[in-house]
Amino acid sequence: PDSSSTATAPSSVRFFAYGDTRSRPRVHNELAAEMLSMVKAAPSFGSFALVSGDLVSRGGAENYWYEQFFNPKKAPNLQQLLSQIPFMACMGNHEASVASKVYNFNATLFRQKFPYPYVDPNSFYWSFSYGPNLKFFIIDQVSGFSRSGLHVRELARSAGRGRDDQGSDIAGTSHYQVQRPDHIWGPQPRLLPL
C-alpha cells in the first residue's frame, strides 16, 4: 500500500525538527513561540514540523494528552502552531506508555490524534512526499521494528541510492538515534546494517 501524500512545495525546503518535549508543556510552548516568530519573519519556515516523538509522558492516558500537549492554557503557542503548519510526528516510546514501565504498543490515542497514512494497522511507519523531489520516511522503532517489514525494504532500496523509486531525494526521522547502541530501545542492530 502507498502511504505517501503530496503537498505543494517550493524549490527548496525549510522545516523545523525537534522532539522529546513530553512532560514540559511550558518549554514546548516557548519553542512553539519561537517557531511562530520564525514563520512570521520568513514564511518559508512554515513548511512543516518534523517531530521525533515523546510528545507526552504517558500517551496511553487521555489526561496526559490534555495536560502536556493540547492544553490551551499551558501551551497556547503550540495550539496556534498546530493550526498553522503541518505537524509530522513519529511515535516515541512514551506515546505507548500506559503506566510506569507498562506499554501498549498499539498506542490507540496516538493513532487517533495523529491519523497519518500508516502502512499497516500494526505499525506506525509512514511516509510523505514534499513537492516533486523529496520523500520523508517516518520510521517506527517502537511498536515492533522489523528488519523484514515493508518499510525497511522500501527504506533500504531508497537509502542505497539516496533516492526513492520515483527519483525523489529521501530524508526521515525516527524516535531513537541510530548511533546510540547502548539505549534499551535503540535500533542500532536492526537499522544500521541496511
KOLVEX-115082 format. One record per atom (N, C-alpha, C): chain; residue number from 1; x, y, z; residue in one letter; atom name. Coordinates in pm, whole numbers, plus 50000, padded with zeros to 5 digits. Atoms other than C-alpha are relative to their C-alpha. Last residue first. Layout:
REM KOLVEX-115082
NODE   kette    nr      xx      yy      zz   rest   atom
NODE       A   NUM       X       Y       Z      A     CA
...
REM end
This chain:
REM KOLVEX-115082
NODE   kette    nr      xx      yy      zz   rest   atom
NODE       A   194   50061   49974   50130      L      N
NODE       A   194   52088   49837   50598      L     CA
NODE       A   194   50099   50069   49910      L      C
NODE       A   193   49952   50090   50105      P      N
NODE       A   193   52315   49709   50876      P     CA
NODE       A   193   49938   50023   49863      P      C
NODE       A   192   49872   49969   50064      L      N
NODE       A   192   52247   50028   51076      L     CA
NODE       A   192   50044   49903   49892      L      C
NODE       A   191   50008   49896   50103      L      N
NODE       A   191   51879   49964   51141      L     CA
NODE       A   191   50132   50023   49928      L      C
NODE       A   190   50100   50027   50101      R      N
NODE       A   190   51833   49640   51333      R     CA
NODE       A   190   50002   50102   49887      R      C
NODE       A   189   49977   50128   50066      P      N
NODE       A   189   52141   49625   51549      P     CA
NODE       A   189   49904   49972   49888      P      C
NODE       A   188   49870   50020   50066      Q      N
NODE       A   188   52126   50001   51610      Q     CA
NODE       A   188   50013   49863   49934      Q      C
NODE       A   187   50013   50084   50118      P      N
NODE       A   187   51752   50025   51680      P     CA
NODE       A   187   50131   49957   49939      P      C
NODE       A   186   49927   49959   50120      G      N
NODE       A   186   51773   50158   52036      G     CA
NODE       A   186   49993   49902   49884      G      C
NODE       A   185   50096   50008   50111      W      N
NODE       A   185   51502   50070   52289      W     CA
NODE       A   185   50069   50019   49865      W      C
NODE       A   184   50083   50121   49990      I      N
NODE       A   184   51742   49987   52573      I     CA
NODE       A   184   49906   49982   49881      I      C
NODE       A   183   50135   49970   49955      H      N
NODE       A   183   51988   50255   52463      H     CA
NODE       A   183   49914   49874   49996      H      C
NODE       A   182   50017   50034   49860      D      N
NODE       A   182   52350   50140   52447      D     CA
NODE       A   182   49856   50019   50049      D      C
NODE       A   181   50020   50144   49980      P      N
NODE       A   181   52362   50125   52067      P     CA
NODE       A   181   49974   49961   50144      P      C
NODE       A   180   50005   50019   49855      R      N
NODE       A   180   52306   50500   52028      R     CA
NODE       A   180   49976   49854   50034      R      C
NODE       A   179   49865   50018   49946      Q      N
NODE       A   179   52417   50588   51673      Q     CA
NODE       A   179   50002   49979   50150      Q      C
NODE       A   178   49945   50123   50055      V      N
NODE       A   178   52071   50537   51520      V     CA
NODE       A   178   50136   49969   50063      V      C
NODE       A   177   49882   49976   50081      Q      N
NODE       A   177   51928   50800   51748      Q     CA
NODE       A   177   50055   49867   49952      Q      C
NODE       A   176   49869   50019   49938      Y      N
NODE       A   176   51587   50698   51871      Y     CA
NODE       A   176   50112   50031   49903      Y      C
NODE       A   175   49997   49953   49862      H      N
NODE       A   175   51249   50834   51769      H     CA
NODE       A   175   50138   49991   50062      H      C
NODE       A   174   50038   50112   49915      S      N
NODE       A   174   51285   50814   51395      S     CA
NODE       A   174   50009   50052   50143      S      C
NODE       A   173   49980   49986   49857      T      N
NODE       A   173   51314   51071   51123      T     CA
NODE       A   173   49956   49872   50068      T      C
NODE       A   172   50091   50067   49908      G      N
NODE       A   172   51348   51080   50751      G     CA
NODE       A   172   50028   50033   50143      G      C
NODE       A   171   49963   49957   49865      A      N
NODE       A   171   51510   51205   50438      A     CA
NODE       A   171   49906   49928   50094      A      C
NODE       A   170   50066   50055   49882      I      N
NODE       A   170   51498   51097   50075      I     CA
NODE       A   170   50058   50059   50128      I      C
NODE       A   169   49903   50006   49891      D      N
NODE       A   169   51565   51267   49742      D     CA
NODE       A   169   49926   49949   50122      D      C
NODE       A   168   50000   49893   49900      S      N
NODE       A   168   51297   51180   49489      S     CA
NODE       A   168   50114   49982   50097      S      C
NODE       A   167   49890   49906   50022      G      N
NODE       A   167   51379   50958   49188      G     CA
NODE       A   167   50003   50116   50098      G      C
NODE       A   166   50042   49897   50095      Q      N
NODE       A   166   51041   50778   49174      Q     CA
NODE       A   166   50109   50104   49976      Q      C
NODE       A   165   50025   50060   50131      D      N
NODE       A   165   51179   50458   49332      D     CA
NODE       A   165   49957   50102   49894      D      C
NODE       A   164   50102   50105   49998      D      N
NODE       A   164   51324   50657   49623      D     CA
NODE       A   164   49976   49950   49858      D      C
NODE       A   163   50124   49957   50067      R      N
NODE       A   163   51656   50839   49619      R     CA
NODE       A   163   49898   49888   50012      R      C
NODE       A   162   50024   49862   49956      G      N
NODE       A   162   51982   50825   49816      G     CA
NODE       A   162   49875   50057   49937      G      C
NODE       A   161   49988   49908   50112      R      N
NODE       A   161   52062   50518   49605      R     CA
NODE       A   161   49992   50146   50044      R      C
NODE       A   160   49886   50041   50081      G      N
NODE       A   160   52127   50269   49882      G     CA
NODE       A   160   50027   50095   49885      G      C
NODE       A   159   49877   49951   49936      A      N
NODE       A   159   51889   50460   50106      A     CA
NODE       A   159   50123   49965   49919      A      C
NODE       A   158   49982   49857   50021      S      N
NODE       A   158   51596   50408   49868      S     CA
NODE       A   158   50133   50050   50055      S      C
NODE       A   157   49987   49975   50145      R      N
NODE       A   157   51614   50030   49847      R     CA
NODE       A   157   50034   50146   49975      R      C
NODE       A   156   49871   50055   50043      A      N
NODE       A   156   51681   50007   50222      A     CA
NODE       A   156   50023   50022   49851      A      C
NODE       A   155   49894   49910   49954      L      N
NODE       A   155   51390   50242   50302      L     CA
NODE       A   155   50137   49951   49953      L      C
NODE       A   154   50011   49876   50079      E      N
NODE       A   154   51146   50040   50092      E     CA
NODE       A   154   50112   50096   50036      E      C
NODE       A   153   49960   50033   50138      R      N
NODE       A   153   51267   49712   50245      R     CA
NODE       A   153   49996   50125   49912      R      C
NODE       A   152   49855   50018   50000      V      N
NODE       A   152   51251   49861   50595      V     CA
NODE       A   152   50049   49968   49859      V      C
NODE       A   151   49935   49869   49991      H      N
NODE       A   151   50900   49997   50538      H     CA
NODE       A   151   50152   49988   50000      H      C
NODE       A   150   50014   49925   50124      L      N
NODE       A   150   50774   49661   50412      L     CA
NODE       A   150   50075   50132   50006      L      C
NODE       A   149   50123   49929   50028      G      N
NODE       A   149   50900   49480   50721      G     CA
NODE       A   149   50005   50078   49869      G      C
NODE       A   148   50058   50050   50124      S      N
NODE       A   148   51190   49235   50712      S     CA
NODE       A   148   49873   50074   49960      S      C
NODE       A   147   49903   49986   50108      R      N
NODE       A   147   51404   49420   50964      R     CA
NODE       A   147   49944   49952   49866      R      C
NODE       A   146   49967   50129   50060      S      N
NODE       A   146   51101   49455   51187      S     CA
NODE       A   146   50094   50021   49883      S      C
NODE       A   145   49915   49978   50116      F      N
NODE       A   145   51050   49745   51424      F     CA
NODE       A   145   50046   49865   49947      F      C
NODE       A   144   49964   50131   50054      G      N
NODE       A   144   50779   49632   51663      G     CA
NODE       A   144   50079   50014   49872      G      C
NODE       A   143   50108   50098   49990      S      N
NODE       A   143   50588   49922   51812      S     CA
NODE       A   143   50034   49862   49945      S      C
NODE       A   142   50055   50029   49869      V      N
NODE       A   142   50882   50147   51896      V     CA
NODE       A   142   49904   49882   50000      V      C
NODE       A   141   49903   50082   49927      Q      N
NODE       A   141   51119   50197   51604      Q     CA
NODE       A   141   49940   49944   50129      Q      C
NODE       A   140   50056   50051   49875      D      N
NODE       A   140   50857   50325   51360      D     CA
NODE       A   140   50100   49907   50065      D      C
NODE       A   139   49963   50136   49964      I      N
NODE       A   139   51038   50523   51092      I     CA
NODE       A   139   49946   49962   50137      I      C
NODE       A   138   50023   49991   49856      I      N
NODE       A   138   50876   50831   50941      I     CA
NODE       A   138   50014   49857   50051      I      C
NODE       A   137   50040   50124   49937      F      N
NODE       A   137   51026   50833   50590      F     CA
NODE       A   137   49984   50027   50150      F      C
NODE       A   136   49963   50020   49860      F      N
NODE       A   136   51035   51166   50410      F     CA
NODE       A   136   49946   49867   50049      F      C
NODE       A   135   50084   50095   49928      K      N
NODE       A   135   51028   51198   50030      K     CA
NODE       A   135   50057   49980   50140      K      C
NODE       A   134   49953   50031   49866      L      N
NODE       A   134   51161   51498   49835      L     CA
NODE       A   134   49900   49907   50069      L      C
NODE       A   133   49866   50058   49992      N      N
NODE       A   133   51152   51578   49463      N     CA
NODE       A   133   50049   49963   50139      N      C
NODE       A   132   49970   50108   50094      P      N
NODE       A   132   50800   51657   49340      P     CA
NODE       A   132   50130   49926   50028      P      C
NODE       A   131   49973   49955   50136      G      N
NODE       A   131   50676   51855   49638      G     CA
NODE       A   131   50040   49882   49913      G      C
NODE       A   130   50011   49854   49992      Y      N
NODE       A   130   50705   51714   49984      Y     CA
NODE       A   130   50041   50054   49865      Y      C
NODE       A   129   49920   49928   50100      S      N
NODE       A   129   50633   51345   49977      S     CA
NODE       A   129   49977   50147   50019      S      C
NODE       A   128   50070   49896   50075      F      N
NODE       A   128   50512   51159   50281      F     CA
NODE       A   128   50097   50064   49903      F      C
NODE       A   127   49911   49912   50075      S      N
NODE       A   127   50600   50841   50460      S     CA
NODE       A   127   49915   50107   49933      S      C
NODE       A   126   50068   49935   50110      W      N
NODE       A   126   50450   50611   50717      W     CA
NODE       A   126   50101   50088   49928      W      C
NODE       A   125   49916   49955   50110      Y      N
NODE       A   125   50560   50367   50984      Y     CA
NODE       A   125   49911   50069   49896      Y      C
NODE       A   124   50013   49855   50006      F      N
NODE       A   124   50335   50349   51290      F     CA
NODE       A   124   50096   50057   49896      F      C
NODE       A   123   49876   49923   50007      S      N
NODE       A   123   50281   49977   51258      S     CA
NODE       A   123   49969   50149   50000      S      C
NODE       A   122   49914   50042   49889      N      N
NODE       A   122   50017   49718   51335      N     CA
NODE       A   122   50129   50080   50008      N      C
NODE       A   121   50060   49970   49870      P      N
NODE       A   121   49740   49873   51123      P     CA
NODE       A   121   50085   49961   50120      P      C
NODE       A   120   50090   50107   49959      D      N
NODE       A   120   49957   49883   50810      D     CA
NODE       A   120   49950   50028   50141      D      C
NODE       A   119   49989   50107   50098      V      N
NODE       A   119   50142   50144   50604      V     CA
NODE       A   119   49909   49882   50036      V      C
NODE       A   118   49909   50107   49959      Y      N
NODE       A   118   50024   50431   50823      Y     CA
NODE       A   118   49994   49885   49899      Y      C
NODE       A   117   50022   50117   50088      P      N
NODE       A   117   49851   50715   50636      P     CA
NODE       A   117   50099   49888   50031      P      C
NODE       A   116   49918   49997   50121      Y      N
NODE       A   116   49860   50955   50933      Y     CA
NODE       A   116   49968   49878   49913      Y      C
NODE       A   115   50044   50106   50094      P      N
NODE       A   115   49576   50965   51184      P     CA
NODE       A   115   50072   50008   49865      P      C
NODE       A   114   49917   49979   50119      F      N
NODE       A   114   49763   51167   51450      F     CA
NODE       A   114   49968   49890   49899      F      C
NODE       A   113   49964   49858   50006      K      N
NODE       A   113   49527   51211   51746      K     CA
NODE       A   113   50082   50035   49876      K      C
NODE       A   112   50120   49915   50013      Q      N
NODE       A   112   49354   50877   51699      Q     CA
NODE       A   112   50037   50146   49980      Q      C
NODE       A   111   50060   50027   50132      R      N
NODE       A   111   49678   50684   51630      R     CA
NODE       A   111   49876   50087   49977      R      C
NODE       A   110   49912   49937   50099      F      N
NODE       A   110   49845   50846   51931      F     CA
NODE       A   110   49941   49985   49860      F      C
NODE       A   109   50021   49854   49994      L      N
NODE       A   109   49541   50752   52143      L     CA
NODE       A   109   50091   50074   49902      L      C
NODE       A   108   50129   49959   50055      T      N
NODE       A   108   49544   50388   52030      T     CA
NODE       A   108   49982   50152   49999      T      C
NODE       A   107   50004   49855   49983      A      N
NODE       A   107   49912   50331   52103      A     CA
NODE       A   107   49874   50062   49937      A      C
NODE       A   106   50102   49962   50097      N      N
NODE       A   106   49905   49971   51970      N     CA
NODE       A   106   49980   50151   50002      N      C
NODE       A   105   49938   49961   50125      F      N
NODE       A   105   50234   49933   52155      F     CA
NODE       A   105   49901   50020   49886      F      C
NODE       A   104   50098   50052   50094      N      N
NODE       A   104   50060   49939   52490      N     CA
NODE       A   104   50049   50045   49863      N      C
NODE       A   103   50016   49943   50134      Y      N
NODE       A   103   50338   49984   52745      Y     CA
NODE       A   103   49889   49930   49922      Y      C
NODE       A   102   50109   50078   50060      V      N
NODE       A   102   50382   49940   53121      V     CA
NODE       A   102   49968   50066   49867      V      C
NODE       A   101   49950   50125   50059      K      N
NODE       A   101   50717   50058   53261      K     CA
NODE       A   101   49891   49906   49951      K      C
NODE       A   100   49856   50019   49988      S      N
NODE       A   100   50545   50329   53470      S     CA
NODE       A   100   50040   49860   49954      S      C
NODE       A    99   49959   49978   49861      A      N
NODE       A    99   50192   50349   53337      A     CA
NODE       A    99   50150   49978   50005      A      C
NODE       A    98   50128   49999   49930      V      N
NODE       A    98   50022   50349   52996      V     CA
NODE       A    98   50023   50030   50147      V      C
NODE       A    97   49998   50020   49855      S      N
NODE       A    97   50329   50433   52787      S     CA
NODE       A    97   49860   50013   50060      S      C
NODE       A    96   50051   50134   49972      A      N
NODE       A    96   50293   50386   52410      A     CA
NODE       A    96   49990   49973   50150      A      C
NODE       A    95   50136   50004   50055      E      N
NODE       A    95   50327   50759   52335      E     CA
NODE       A    95   49936   49864   50026      E      C
NODE       A    94   50094   49944   49903      H      N
NODE       A    94   50623   50749   52575      H     CA
NODE       A    94   49857   50011   49946      H      C
NODE       A    93   50041   50099   49901      N      N
NODE       A    93   50810   50509   52347      N     CA
NODE       A    93   49902   50056   50102      N      C
NODE       A    92   49892   50032   49908      G      N
NODE       A    92   50808   50761   52066      G     CA
NODE       A    92   49952   49898   50102      G      C
NODE       A    91   50033   50042   49866      M      N
NODE       A    91   50570   50770   51771      M     CA
NODE       A    91   50127   49972   50079      M      C
NODE       A    90   49988   50146   49985      C      N
NODE       A    90   50671   50968   51468      C     CA
NODE       A    90   49970   49967   50146      C      C
NODE       A    89   49938   50060   49882      A      N
NODE       A    89   50538   51314   51404      A     CA
NODE       A    89   50016   49849   49987      A      C
NODE       A    88   49966   50134   50043      M      N
NODE       A    88   50463   51533   51103      M     CA
NODE       A    88   50078   49931   50111      M      C
NODE       A    87   49924   50058   49889      F      N
NODE       A    87   50284   51850   51218      F     CA
NODE       A    87   50023   49854   49967      F      C
NODE       A    86   50014   50145   49984      P      N
NODE       A    86   50158   52054   50923      P     CA
NODE       A    86   50098   49948   50106      P      C
NODE       A    85   49910   50078   50086      I      N
NODE       A    85   50169   52430   50988      I     CA
NODE       A    85   49976   49850   50021      I      C
NODE       A    84   49940   49928   50112      Q      N
NODE       A    84   49922   52690   51111      Q     CA
NODE       A    84   50090   49918   49909      Q      C
NODE       A    83   50102   49954   50093      S      N
NODE       A    83   49672   52524   51346      S     CA
NODE       A    83   50059   50065   49874      S      C
NODE       A    82   50071   50116   50056      L      N
NODE       A    82   49937   52318   51523      L     CA
NODE       A    82   49894   50041   49899      L      C
NODE       A    81   49909   50063   50095      L      N
NODE       A    81   50143   52637   51568      L     CA
NODE       A    81   49932   49881   49931      L      C
NODE       A    80   49997   49915   50119      Q      N
NODE       A    80   49847   52813   51731      Q     CA
NODE       A    80   50089   49939   49892      Q      C
NODE       A    79   50131   50017   50065      Q      N
NODE       A    79   49794   52523   51973      Q     CA
NODE       A    79   49993   50084   49872      Q      C
NODE       A    78   50001   50130   50066      L      N
NODE       A    78   50167   52523   52048      L     CA
NODE       A    78   49867   49979   49927      L      C
NODE       A    77   49920   49987   50122      N      N
NODE       A    77   50155   52895   52118      N     CA
NODE       A    77   50005   49869   49923      N      C
NODE       A    76   50078   49934   50106      P      N
NODE       A    76   49865   52845   52362      P     CA
NODE       A    76   50078   50016   49869      P      C
NODE       A    75   49926   49997   50127      A      N
NODE       A    75   50061   52584   52563      A     CA
NODE       A    75   49920   50067   49888      A      C
NODE       A    74   49856   50022   49981      K      N
NODE       A    74   49973   52587   52932      K     CA
NODE       A    74   50079   50016   49871      K      C
NODE       A    73   49949   49910   49896      K      N
NODE       A    73   49630   52746   52894      K     CA
NODE       A    73   50149   49986   50019      K      C
NODE       A    72   49994   49862   50047      P      N
NODE       A    72   49534   52592   52558      P     CA
NODE       A    72   50051   50099   50104      P      C
NODE       A    71   50050   49912   49896      N      N
NODE       A    71   49631   52241   52676      N     CA
NODE       A    71   50011   50147   49957      N      C
NODE       A    70   50112   49924   50056      F      N
NODE       A    70   49663   52003   52380      F     CA
NODE       A    70   49941   50100   50099      F      C
NODE       A    69   49990   49969   50143      F      N
NODE       A    69   50010   51874   52466      F     CA
NODE       A    69   49889   50090   49948      F      C
NODE       A    68   49865   49977   50051      Q      N
NODE       A    68   50100   51811   52829      Q     CA
NODE       A    68   50009   50041   49854      Q      C
NODE       A    67   49911   49924   49911      E      N
NODE       A    67   49779   51837   53028      E     CA
NODE       A    67   50132   50038   49934      E      C
NODE       A    66   50055   49866   49973      Y      N
NODE       A    66   49538   51734   52752      Y     CA
NODE       A    66   50099   50083   50082      Y      C
NODE       A    65   50008   49927   50127      W      N
NODE       A    65   49747   51447   52617      W     CA
NODE       A    65   49948   50141   50024      W      C
NODE       A    64   49865   49953   50031      Y      N
NODE       A    64   49832   51339   52971      Y     CA
NODE       A    64   50003   50078   49869      Y      C
NODE       A    63   49972   49879   49922      N      N
NODE       A    63   49460   51326   53059      N     CA
NODE       A    63   50142   50053   49975      N      C
NODE       A    62   50055   49879   50063      E      N
NODE       A    62   49397   51082   52771      E     CA
NODE       A    62   50037   50127   50077      E      C
NODE       A    61   50096   49937   49909      A      N
NODE       A    61   49625   50814   52918      A     CA
NODE       A    61   49956   50134   49942      A      C
NODE       A    60   50115   50089   49987      G      N
NODE       A    60   49807   50576   52682      G     CA
NODE       A    60   49893   50055   50091      G      C
NODE       A    59   50093   49987   50111      G      N
NODE       A    59   50042   50853   52573      G     CA
NODE       A    59   49880   49908   50005      G      C
NODE       A    58   50079   50123   49999      R      N
NODE       A    58   50211   50869   52909      R     CA
NODE       A    58   49890   50010   49896      R      C
NODE       A    57   49929   50102   49925      S      N
NODE       A    57   50498   51122   52906      S     CA
NODE       A    57   49925   49868   50012      S      C
NODE       A    56   50055   50005   49864      V      N
NODE       A    56   50364   51334   52623      V     CA
NODE       A    56   50072   49889   50075      V      C
NODE       A    55   50076   49875   49985      L      N
NODE       A    55   50509   51441   52286      L     CA
NODE       A    55   49940   50011   50139      L      C
NODE       A    54   50008   49966   49858      D      N
NODE       A    54   50769   51166   52302      D     CA
NODE       A    54   49937   50137   50021      D      C
NODE       A    53   50073   50075   49899      G      N
NODE       A    53   50820   51158   51926      G     CA
NODE       A    53   50018   50048   50142      G      C
NODE       A    52   49948   50134   49976      S      N
NODE       A    52   51074   51267   51665      S     CA
NODE       A    52   49937   49927   50119      S      C
NODE       A    51   49987   50021   49857      V      N
NODE       A    51   50883   51568   51530      V     CA
NODE       A    51   50035   49854   50030      V      C
NODE       A    50   49967   50142   49999      L      N
NODE       A    50   50913   51706   51177      L     CA
NODE       A    50   50038   49966   50144      L      C
NODE       A    49   49917   50038   49885      A      N
NODE       A    49   50740   52045   51177      A     CA
NODE       A    49   50017   49849   49995      A      C
NODE       A    48   50056   50099   49908      F      N
NODE       A    48   50610   52169   50841      F     CA
NODE       A    48   50095   49984   50118      F      C
NODE       A    47   50024   50122   50077      S      N
NODE       A    47   50667   52415   50556      S     CA
NODE       A    47   49933   49893   50085      S      C
NODE       A    46   50126   50062   49967      G      N
NODE       A    46   50622   52728   50767      G     CA
NODE       A    46   49969   49874   49923      G      C
NODE       A    45   49979   50090   49887      F      N
NODE       A    45   50986   52822   50750      F     CA
NODE       A    45   49873   49924   50035      F      C
NODE       A    44   49954   50128   50052      S      N
NODE       A    44   50913   52961   50402      S     CA
NODE       A    44   50032   49901   50112      S      C
NODE       A    43   50107   50098   50019      P      N
NODE       A    43   50705   53229   50577      P     CA
NODE       A    43   50046   49865   49944      P      C
NODE       A    42   49965   50065   50128      A      N
NODE       A    42   51022   53409   50693      A     CA
NODE       A    42   49899   49889   49975      A      C
NODE       A    41   49890   49927   50061      A      N
NODE       A    41   50962   53659   50976      A     CA
NODE       A    41   50037   49945   49862      A      C
NODE       A    40   50046   49863   50030      K      N
NODE       A    40   50618   53522   51065      K     CA
NODE       A    40   50108   50079   49929      K      C
NODE       A    39   50093   50010   50113      V      N
NODE       A    39   50740   53164   51037      V     CA
NODE       A    39   49951   50139   49959      V      C
NODE       A    38   49920   50027   50120      M      N
NODE       A    38   51038   53245   51261      M     CA
NODE       A    38   49912   49991   49876      M      C
NODE       A    37   49927   49878   50029      S      N
NODE       A    37   50812   53403   51524      S     CA
NODE       A    37   50083   49984   49872      S      C
NODE       A    36   50098   49906   50056      L      N
NODE       A    36   50581   53102   51511      L     CA
NODE       A    36   50066   50131   49960      L      C
NODE       A    35   50030   50046   50136      M      N
NODE       A    35   50883   52873   51561      M     CA
NODE       A    35   49899   50093   49933      M      C
NODE       A    34   49884   49970   50084      E      N
NODE       A    34   50998   53078   51861      E     CA
NODE       A    34   49975   49958   49855      E      C
NODE       A    33   49999   49854   50018      A      N
NODE       A    33   50650   53067   52014      A     CA
NODE       A    33   50115   50042   49910      A      C
NODE       A    32   50103   49969   50101      A      N
NODE       A    32   50638   52689   51955      A     CA
NODE       A    32   49996   50150   49973      A      C
NODE       A    31   49945   50045   50128      L      N
NODE       A    31   50967   52650   52147      L     CA
NODE       A    31   49902   50033   49886      L      C
NODE       A    30   49897   49901   50035      E      N
NODE       A    30   50823   52856   52432      E     CA
NODE       A    30   50064   49966   49865      E      C
NODE       A    29   50069   49877   50038      N      N
NODE       A    29   50509   52637   52432      N     CA
NODE       A    29   50100   50109   49961      N      C
NODE       A    28   50052   50024   50135      H      N
NODE       A    28   50720   52321   52434      H     CA
NODE       A    28   49930   50125   49948      H      C
NODE       A    27   49882   49993   50087      V      N
NODE       A    27   50906   52462   52737      V     CA
NODE       A    27   49957   49979   49855      V      C
NODE       A    26   49961   49857   50003      R      N
NODE       A    26   50570   52528   52905      R     CA
NODE       A    26   50124   50019   49911      R      C
NODE       A    25   50085   49922   50091      P      N
NODE       A    25   50442   52182   52808      P     CA
NODE       A    25   50039   50147   49992      P      C
NODE       A    24   49963   49859   49989      R      N
NODE       A    24   50742   52006   52967      R     CA
NODE       A    24   49915   50086   49906      R      C
NODE       A    23   50055   49946   49875      S      N
NODE       A    23   50638   51647   53042      S     CA
NODE       A    23   50031   50148   50020      S      C
NODE       A    22   50095   50066   49912      R      N
NODE       A    22   50675   51524   52682      R     CA
NODE       A    22   49953   50075   50123      R      C
NODE       A    21   50047   49889   49916      T      N
NODE       A    21   50907   51755   52485      T     CA
NODE       A    21   49913   49952   50115      T      C
NODE       A    20   49979   50032   49860      D      N
NODE       A    20   51107   51472   52328      D     CA
NODE       A    20   49963   50115   50093      D      C
NODE       A    19   50075   50107   49935      G      N
NODE       A    19   51121   51609   51976      G     CA
NODE       A    19   50030   49991   50148      G      C
NODE       A    18   49976   50006   49856      Y      N
NODE       A    18   51260   51854   51723      Y     CA
NODE       A    18   49923   49882   50058      Y      C
NODE       A    17   49982   50138   49954      A      N
NODE       A    17   51281   51932   51354      A     CA
NODE       A    17   50032   50003   50149      A      C
NODE       A    16   49955   50013   49862      F      N
NODE       A    16   51150   52252   51196      F     CA
NODE       A    16   50014   49853   50034      F      C
NODE       A    15   50097   50054   49906      F      N
NODE       A    15   51127   52292   50820      F     CA
NODE       A    15   50062   49994   50139      F      C
NODE       A    14   49956   49962   49867      R      N
NODE       A    14   51289   52470   50530      R     CA
NODE       A    14   49893   49950   50096      R      C
NODE       A    13   50088   50028   49887      V      N
NODE       A    13   51253   52325   50181      V     CA
NODE       A    13   50068   50042   50130      V      C
NODE       A    12   49921   50039   49883      S      N
NODE       A    12   51389   52444   49850      S     CA
NODE       A    12   49906   49982   50118      S      C
NODE       A    11   49882   50074   50048      S      N
NODE       A    11   51221   52453   49508      S     CA
NODE       A    11   50095   49962   50113      S      C
NODE       A    10   49908   49918   50079      P      N
NODE       A    10   50888   52549   49666      P     CA
NODE       A    10   50122   49917   49962      P      C
NODE       A     9   49878   49953   49933      A      N
NODE       A     9   50642   52281   49775      A     CA
NODE       A     9   50080   50092   49909      A      C
NODE       A     8   49933   49909   50091      T      N
NODE       A     8   50287   52168   49702      T     CA
NODE       A     8   50120   50059   50073      T      C
NODE       A     7   50032   49860   49976      A      N
NODE       A     7   50200   51877   49927      A     CA
NODE       A     7   50073   50084   49898      A      C
NODE       A     6   49919   49899   50065      T      N
NODE       A     6   50188   51507   49845      T     CA
NODE       A     6   49950   50139   50033      T      C
NODE       A     5   50090   49893   50040      S      N
NODE       A     5   50072   51211   50048      S     CA
NODE       A     5   50088   50110   49944      S      C
NODE       A     4   49952   49864   50019      S      N
NODE       A     4   50251   50884   50086      S     CA
NODE       A     4   49887   50095   49966      S      C
NODE       A     3   50028   49922   49880      S      N
NODE       A     3   50145   50558   50244      S     CA
NODE       A     3   50039   50145   49983      S      C
NODE       A     2   49929   49873   50006      D      N
NODE       A     2   50110   50352   49928      D     CA
NODE       A     2   49962   50084   50120      D      C
NODE       A     1   50082   49880   50000      P      N
NODE       A     1   50000   50000   50000      P     CA
NODE       A     1   50086   50125   50000      P      C
REM end
